Amino acid sequence: MQYINYNGNIFSEHETLLPVTNRAFRYGDGFFESMAMFDRKIPLLDFHWSRAGFTAEVISAVMPKRLTFESLESMILDLASVNEAVTNAKVRLQFFRKGEGLYLPENEELGFVITMDKLANTQFECGNGLRAGVRDDCYKPVSMTSDLKTSNALNYVLAAQFAKAEGWDEIIMLNHFSQVCEAIHSNIFICKNDKLITPDLDSGCVNGVMRTYLIAALEEDIEERPIPMEELMAADEILLTNAVRGIQWIKMLGSNTYKNKRAMEITALLNINLLGKH
């Protein structure tokens, strides 16, 4: 049996807790954080907490009274203990605005749900490379919320369906300027002549936690700016980053093939700096 944490209390995942009036269900009025847990350690938890607070501020919501940075870590570890003492997991922290109302909320306080799924790996792994394609008919709009990890994920659902139909592992998503934006699950970095470049937030990409960490950790080596498709195709490497998977890399995009030297280097760096593993 799988257990979840709903507003600070442990319940079976089979219990009916969210009413049909839930605002995340009705209007996508919520956001979420996806975190990795390795050996019961949650790397970048402070980055996740900071982003959650920023997102709440942007959408004019109030963080849950029962949830603090310290209590969040305890809740995650307690949930891991009751879920067969799992030590490696993907943790999802889902926020939703409480109360009813139509588009105008009647209550600004947030509720939350914590869930987790086991991970087979015990550290970050860059994998064997992905086959990717581009979908150029489902643009991501650039707006005041485009950098937030909101509950409205229809563009990503459509992109994932398209990738499956085409036999691809990933999709490169574009913004409405036809510039590189992000992938389905990840931010994008390209490597050209040992220089790392990633789309800036004005390109419409999510302000990813792993993206933020890498920009801070590799400050002198990373440039943030718009990336046209031609530059992506001509890159030496294409890296995909998120907080759960760490670094993955594109092996093939169209008929082009790519290397993985920087992907392997940065993955090793993450395991050393964030997990203490050599």
C-alpha positions, 0 to 999 in steps of 0.5 A, spaced: 500 500 500 502 506 498 501 512 503 501 520 501 501 526 506 495 530 505 496 537 508 501 534 513 497 528 515 499 521 512 493 517 508 492 511 504 493 513 497 486 510 495 482 515 500 478 520 497 481 527 499 480 532 494 473 534 492 471 535 485 471 543 487 479 543 488 481 549 484 487 545 481 482 540 478 478 545 476 482 551 473 489 548 474 490 553 480 496 550 483 504 548 482 508 543 484 516 541 485 519 534 483 525 532 487 530 527 488 531 523 494 537 519 494 539 515 501 534 519 504 537 525 502 534 531 498 539 535 494 537 542 493 531 542 497 533 549 499 532 551 492 525 547 491 523 551 497 525 558 495 522 557 488 515 554 491 515 561 495 517 565 489 511 562 485 506 563 491 508 570 491 507 571 483 500 567 483 498 571 490 497 565 494 499 564 501 504 558 503 500 553 508 501 554 515 503 547 517 509 547 512 516 550 513 522 548 510 524 544 516 517 541 517 517 539 509 524 535 510 521 531 516 514 530 512 518 527 506 522 522 510 516 520 515 513 519 508 519 515 506 519 511 512 511 508 512 512 507 504 516 501 505 522 505 508 524 507 501 531 510 500 531 513 493 525 516 490 522 521 486 518 526 491 512 530 488 510 536 492 503 539 489 500 545 491 493 547 490 489 553 492 484 552 497 477 554 497 472 555 492 470 560 487 470 561 480 476 564 477 476 569 483 479 565 489 475 565 495 481 563 499 488 565 498 491 559 502 495 553 499 494 546 501 499 541 499 500 533 497 506 530 498 507 523 494 513 519 492 515 513 487 521 509 488 527 510 483 532 504 481 538 509 481 542 511 487 545 517 484 544 521 478 546 518 472 546 521 465 544 515 461 545 512 454 543 518 450 536 520 448 533 520 441 529 527 440 525 531 435 522 537 435 514 539 435 513 546 431 506 546 432 505 547 439 509 553 441 510 555 449 507 562 450 512 567 453 508 570 459 509 572 467 507 565 468 511 561 463 517 560 468 513 557 473 512 550 474 504 550 474 499 545 474 497 547 467 501 542 463 497 541 457 502 543 452 507 537 455 502 532 455 501 533 448 508 533 446 509 527 450 504 524 446 507 526 440 514 523 442 511 517 443 507 517 436 514 518 433 518 513 437 522 519 440 524 519 447 524 527 448 521 533 444 525 540 443 519 545 445 519 552 441 517 558 444 512 563 439 518 566 436 521 559 434 526 559 439 529 553 443 525 553 449 525 547 453 524 539 453 518 536 456 521 534 462 527 538 462 531 545 461 536 545 455 543 547 455 548 546 449 555 546 449 559 549 443 567 549 443 566 548 451 562 553 452 555 552 455 549 556 453 542 555 456 535 559 454 534 565 458 527 566 462 525 571 457 525 565 452 519 562 456 522 556 459 521 553 466 526 556 471 528 549 473 532 548 480 537 544 477 538 549 471 539 555 477 544 550 481 548 549 475 548 557 473 550 558 480 556 553 480 558 553 473 557 561 473 563 563 468 562 557 463 554 559 462 551 564 458 544 565 458 540 568 451 536 566 446 538 560 442 535 559 435 534 552 432 540 552 427 545 553 433 541 547 437 542 543 431 550 545 430 551 544 437 557 539 440 552 537 445 545 538 448 544 537 455 537 536 459 537 538 466 532 537 471 532 536 479 530 528 479 534 526 473 540 531 474 543 531 467 541 527 461 543 528 454 541 528 446 544 522 442 540 524 436 536 529 433 533 528 426 539 525 423 545 529 427 548 525 433 551 528 439 557 527 444 556 526 452 563 529 454 560 535 458 554 531 460 558 525 464 563 531 467 557 535 470 553 528 472 560 526 476 560 533 479 553 533 481 554 526 485 560 529 488 557 536 490 550 534 492 551 527 494 558 526 497 559 520 492 565 519 488 
